[in-house]
Amino acid sequence: MPIATKSSRINISKESKTKSIAEILSKNLITGDVLLLSGELGVGKTTFVKHLINSFQFRYNQPITEIPSPTFNLVNEYRLKNLIIKHYDLYRINDEKDLKNLGIFEIDNDQITLIEWPKIIKNYIFDNFIDLSFQYSEDFKERFLTFSSNNNISFLNEIETI
């Protein structure tokens, strides 16, 4: 992947902080953006996605829905007026050949793409991506989120103040 233009490590141990960050990010994403969410099981990737999509639903005056992990069906799609959000979970994918029928590389300008467990596609470079790395502290009592991107992520200043 391209070298990040900026990165920042933020404590997200409180879910309210995760929600606030997702809300800020939802206001700054544009169609064509790809979010790559990596981290161990249970560290907060799907919770972050839930808050992100719920924030879009609220802004588009859509009902707030439950946002399940697409672990078994591999992709969930959300249509919000003229915006499409595709949420992929690649946890169960072991071979890059298995990605062919998912349409994961068919990024268009009408959608925002969220990809959990992107390790299997590490050699693919997206035009506009934000890498979100979720980590536990050594004692597993705290959680952290690190952002990096191949483009300017100017909203980090706003996030760092919450």
C-alpha positions as CSV (number, residue, x, y, z in Angstrom):
1,M,0.0,0.0,0.0
2,P,1.1,3.6,-0.5
3,I,2.8,5.4,2.3
4,A,0.4,7.2,4.6
5,T,0.3,11.0,4.5
6,K,-0.6,11.2,8.1
7,S,-1.5,8.9,10.9
8,S,-2.7,9.2,14.5
9,R,-3.4,6.8,17.3
10,I,-6.5,7.4,19.3
11,N,-7.8,5.7,22.4
12,I,-11.3,4.3,21.7
13,S,-11.8,2.3,24.9
14,K,-15.2,4.0,25.4
15,E,-17.8,3.2,22.8
16,S,-19.0,6.8,22.9
17,K,-15.6,7.8,21.5
18,T,-15.8,5.2,18.7
19,K,-19.3,6.6,17.8
20,S,-18.0,10.2,17.8
21,I,-15.1,9.3,15.5
22,A,-17.4,7.4,13.2
23,E,-19.8,10.4,13.0
24,I,-16.9,12.8,12.1
25,L,-15.6,10.4,9.5
26,S,-19.1,10.0,7.9
27,K,-19.1,13.7,7.3
28,N,-15.8,13.6,5.6
29,L,-16.1,10.5,3.4
30,I,-16.9,10.9,-0.3
31,T,-18.0,8.4,-2.8
32,G,-15.2,6.3,-4.1
33,D,-13.5,6.2,-0.7
34,V,-12.4,2.8,0.6
35,L,-12.0,2.1,4.4
36,L,-9.7,-0.8,5.3
37,L,-10.4,-2.0,8.8
38,S,-7.9,-4.4,10.4
39,G,-7.4,-5.7,13.9
40,E,-8.0,-8.7,16.1
41,L,-11.4,-10.3,16.7
42,G,-13.6,-8.3,19.0
43,V,-11.4,-5.1,18.9
44,G,-14.2,-2.9,17.6
45,K,-14.2,-3.0,13.8
46,T,-17.9,-4.0,13.3
47,T,-18.9,-1.6,16.1
48,F,-17.2,1.2,14.3
49,V,-18.9,0.3,11.0
50,K,-22.3,0.2,12.8
51,H,-21.8,3.7,14.1
52,L,-20.6,4.9,10.7
53,I,-23.5,3.5,8.8
54,N,-26.0,4.6,11.4
55,S,-24.6,8.1,11.1
56,F,-25.2,8.1,7.3
57,Q,-28.7,6.7,7.9
58,F,-29.4,9.6,10.3
59,R,-28.1,12.2,7.9
60,Y,-30.1,10.8,5.0
61,N,-33.3,10.6,7.2
62,Q,-33.4,6.9,6.9
63,P,-34.4,4.5,9.7
64,I,-31.5,3.5,12.0
65,T,-31.0,-0.2,11.5
66,E,-29.1,-3.0,13.1
67,I,-25.8,-3.4,11.2
68,P,-24.8,-7.0,11.4
69,S,-21.3,-8.3,10.5
70,P,-21.3,-9.8,7.0
71,T,-19.0,-12.6,8.1
72,F,-21.1,-15.4,6.6
73,N,-22.6,-13.7,3.5
74,L,-19.3,-11.7,3.0
75,V,-21.0,-8.4,1.9
76,N,-23.9,-6.3,3.1
77,E,-25.1,-3.4,1.0
78,Y,-26.9,-0.3,2.2
79,R,-28.7,2.1,-0.1
80,L,-29.2,5.6,1.2
81,K,-30.8,7.7,-1.5
82,N,-28.0,8.2,-4.1
83,L,-25.3,6.7,-1.8
84,I,-24.4,3.0,-1.7
85,I,-22.3,1.6,1.1
86,K,-20.8,-1.8,0.7
87,H,-19.5,-3.6,3.8
88,Y,-17.3,-6.5,3.2
89,D,-15.9,-9.0,5.7
90,L,-13.1,-11.0,4.3
91,Y,-12.3,-13.0,7.5
92,R,-13.3,-16.4,5.9
93,I,-11.5,-15.7,2.6
94,N,-8.3,-17.7,2.3
95,D,-7.5,-17.3,-1.3
96,E,-7.6,-14.2,-3.5
97,K,-9.3,-16.2,-6.2
98,D,-12.4,-16.4,-3.9
99,L,-12.8,-12.6,-4.2
100,K,-13.7,-12.7,-8.0
101,N,-17.4,-13.0,-7.5
102,L,-17.7,-10.4,-4.7
103,G,-17.1,-7.4,-6.9
104,I,-14.8,-5.9,-4.3
105,F,-12.5,-4.4,-6.9
106,E,-15.4,-2.8,-8.9
107,I,-15.2,0.4,-7.0
108,D,-17.4,3.1,-8.5
109,N,-18.1,6.7,-7.7
110,D,-21.5,6.0,-6.3
111,Q,-20.4,4.1,-3.3
112,I,-18.3,4.0,-0.2
113,T,-16.6,0.7,0.4
114,L,-15.8,-0.7,3.9
115,I,-13.5,-3.8,4.1
116,E,-12.9,-5.7,7.3
117,W,-10.0,-8.1,7.3
118,P,-8.3,-6.6,4.2
119,K,-5.0,-8.6,4.6
120,I,-6.0,-10.9,1.7
121,I,-6.0,-7.9,-0.7
122,K,-2.9,-6.3,0.6
123,N,-1.3,-6.1,-2.8
124,Y,-4.2,-4.2,-4.3
125,I,-4.0,-0.4,-4.3
126,F,-7.1,1.7,-4.1
127,D,-7.2,5.2,-5.3
128,N,-8.7,6.7,-2.2
129,F,-8.3,4.6,0.9
130,I,-8.2,5.2,4.6
131,D,-6.6,2.5,6.7
132,L,-8.1,2.0,10.2
133,S,-6.1,-0.3,12.4
134,F,-7.7,-1.3,15.6
135,Q,-5.5,-2.6,18.4
136,Y,-5.8,-3.8,22.0
137,S,-3.4,-2.5,24.7
138,E,-1.0,-5.1,26.0
139,D,-3.2,-5.9,29.0
140,F,-6.4,-5.9,26.7
141,K,-8.0,-3.2,28.9
142,E,-7.8,-0.4,26.3
143,R,-8.5,-0.2,22.6
144,F,-6.8,2.1,20.1
145,L,-7.5,3.2,16.5
146,T,-4.8,4.3,14.1
147,F,-5.6,6.1,10.9
148,S,-3.5,6.4,7.8
149,S,-4.3,7.2,4.2
150,N,-2.8,7.7,0.8
151,N,-4.6,11.1,0.7
152,N,-4.8,14.0,3.1
153,I,-7.0,13.1,6.1
154,S,-7.6,16.6,7.4
155,F,-10.4,15.6,9.7
156,L,-7.9,14.0,12.1
157,N,-7.5,17.4,13.8
158,E,-11.2,17.3,14.6
159,I,-11.0,13.7,15.9
160,E,-8.0,14.4,18.1
161,T,-10.0,17.1,20.0
162,I,-12.8,14.8,21.2
